[in-house]
Amino acid sequence: MLHLQTDIVRLRYLTAAYKYRHRAAFAYVRLTDPDAHKTVRRFRVSDKLTTLLLFQEIEPGVADPTPAASAAVDDLDLASIDSLVGDHQFLRLPRLSSQGVLDALCPPGSTRVRKRICVALISRSGGGGDPDGQERHRQALRDFQELYRFSPERVRFAYVLADRQPQFVRALSNPAASPSSSSSSLLIDSSPPPSDPTLHVAVLWRRDYDVVKFDWVKGRTIRQLASYKFNILGRCQYNHFTKIAV
């Protein structure tokens, strides 16, 4: 949300909005508009500066959400906008909705010395008011990552909608049935795939673009991730290999 002193939206702001159109929704508030006073007071925006407020997930019932990032300067240049939005373009718990998002959040090519782990909750759309409580479990995973503060350079959290990416979920649930899969037993105590992956958590480690190592967290509650956190941090060795497609 941009708070501007001018009536004209500058090209730099339109350029940034277009660049991140798939990841962010841009809006602006004209500070000279009398109808903007309530918004200005609500977020304590200076009427002397150009201000950018960036919000991520807003929990239901929160009247005054706190921005995930902000900037207030005399003249907000394109480089500053690009840096701010680029560093926060994904939500706290983004959805693995495409190959591009998977590559950005869980990039291939990590090594044993410098592993990058992706912790993914298998969820469903939960339409019609979310009768199955899917969002409650997604919020629990957000709370978990806030509690343990993993480095985003090492561990990223996300969720997958099984009804939107069925091929991806099937590959994780039954790797032996995948025509492009192979498997080996690196962990004696590795967890077998659940019969129904919904609301289970998988931990992924991509070796290259086509192959992913993964393991399922035992149990079906986010709380059980707490006992698994040391494996997530350092002992991340997984026993299945399969080619995946989102």
N, C-alpha and C positions, 0 to 999 in steps of 0.2 A: 504494500500500500504506500503510494507516493503522496506526499503532502507538498503541494507546489504553490508558489506565490503568483505565478503567471497564469493567464487564461489559455495559453497555447502549450500543448504537450510537446516537448522538444523531441527531435528526431532520435537523440540518444536513448531516450526512455522507450520510444516505440521500437527501436532496434533491440534493446534488451528484452522487451516483452515478446517480440517475435522469436528471438533466439531460444528462449526458454518456454515457448508456448506449450510444449508437451509436458512440462514438469511444474509450471507455476502459472497462477492466474494473477494478472496485474490489474490494479485499479488505482485511481488517483483522486485526491481530495483537493479542491481549490480553496486555499486558505482565505481568500477574499469573499467566499460565498457565505452569507449569513447562516445558511443551513448547516455549515460545516463546524460551527462552534461547539456543538455537543461532542462530535468526534475528536476535535482538538483538545477539549478539556478531558475527555475520557482517557486519552493516551498521552496526555501531557506533552503535546507537540508545540514546539516553538513557532510562533507566527513570523519569526525573523529568518528562519533557516529552511532549507529544503531537507525534508526528512523522509527516510525510507524505513518502514516497519515491515518485517518479514515474519509471518506466522506459519506454524506447522499445524499439527493436529490440535484442535480445540475440544477439550472434553465437554460433554453435555452438562449444562447447568453452570458453566463458568461465564459470569457476566463480563468480566474484564480480563481477557486472556493476556498473557505476557508474551511479547514478541520473542521469537527464537534468536533474532539478530536485528540490529538497527544501525542507522547512520544519520547524523544531523550535521550538515555542513552548509557553507554559503553557496557552493556550487558543486553539485554531485555529478562527477564525471562518469563516463561509461566504464572505465576500468574498475572503479570502486563498486559500481552496480554489479558488474560481471563477477567480481571477486566475492561479494556478499551473497548473491543469489547462487552462484556456482557452488559455493561451499555448503549451502543449505538447500539444494534443489530437491533432495529426497526427504521424505517425512521421517519422523523418528522410527516408525515401523512401516517401511514402504512395501508395496506389493511387487512380487516378481511377475510382472505382467508381460514382459517381452524379452527377447534375446538381448536387446540393448541394455535393459535394466539389469539383467543377470550379469552381463559383462562388466557393467559399471560397479555393481555392488560386490560381486563375487568374481573378480577377474581371474583368468587362468594364468598359469605359469608360476604360481607360488612354489616355493621349495620347502623342504623340511625345516631348514634353518629360519626361513621367513614365511611361515604359513599365513594365509589369509583365510579365515574361517567364516562361513555363512550359516547362521542358525535360522532355520525356516520352520514356521508353524504352518501346518496344513489346515486350511480353513475352507469355508464355503460362503457363498454370496449372502445367504441369510436374508432374503428379501421379505417384504411384508412385515416390517417392524422387528426383524431379527428374532424370531421366536425361539431359535435354537441357542441363543446367547453366544453367537460367534464373536461379536465385538467384545464381549466381556473377556474372552480368552485372549484376544489380540491386545486388549488393554493390560492384561496381566503380564504379557511378554514385554510391553513397553515399561511397565513398572519394574520388571526384573532387570532390564538393561540399565534403567536409571539407578537401581540399587547397587549394582556391581560395577558400573562405570568401566566397561571394557574399552580398550583403545579401538577406535574405528579403523585404525590402520591394520589391526589384527583380527577383529571380530565385528561382523555386521549382522544385524537382525532384520528379518523380513518375514513376510507371510506369502503363501501361495493359495489361490482359490482352486480347489480340486475340480470344480465344475467349469472353470475357465481354462485351466491348463491340465487337462486329463492325461495327455501323453507324458508330460513331465512327471506327474504323480505316479502313473502306472510304472514308469521306469524305476522310480525309487521303491515302490511297493513290491515289485516283482522283477528284479533285475535279470533273473535267469531266463525270463520269458522274452526279454528284449533281444531282437535279432542281432544287435550290434554290441551286446554286453559280454563281459567276461568277469570272473570273480576269483578271489583268492581269500584265504583265511589268515589275516594278519593279527587279528585279535581273538583270543580264545573266549573272552567274556563279552563279545559284541552282541548287540541286541538284534534279534530277528525282526524282519519287517512286520508291522502290525497287519492284521487281517483287514481292518478298516483304518486308513491313515488319518482320517479326520480328527483334528485337535491333537494329533501327535506332533512331535518336534523332530526334525531331521537336522543333522549337522553335516555340512558339505565342505569339501575342499577340492577345488578344481586344479588338476595337474596341467591340463591344456584345454583347448577349445572343445574337444569332443569327449573327454573322459573326466568323470567326477568320482572322487572317493567320498563315501558318506557312511553315516551310522545313525541309527535311531536312538533317541533318548528313551531309556526304560520308563515305563509308566505313561500316564496320560494327563498329568497335571504339570503346570508351569513350575510349581514348587519343587518338583523333582529335578529341575534344571540346576538348582542350588547345589545338590550333591554331585552334579556332573560338571560344575564350573571349572574344576581343576583340569579335567580332560579338555574342555574348551580352550583353556589358556595354554596348556603346554603338551598334554599327552594325546593330541589329536591324531590317532591312527585309526583308519577305518577299513572295513573288510570287504567292501563291494566296489566293483568298478562297472560303470555302465555309461553308454553314450546317451546324452540327454538332449532334448529339444523343448523349448518353451512354446 
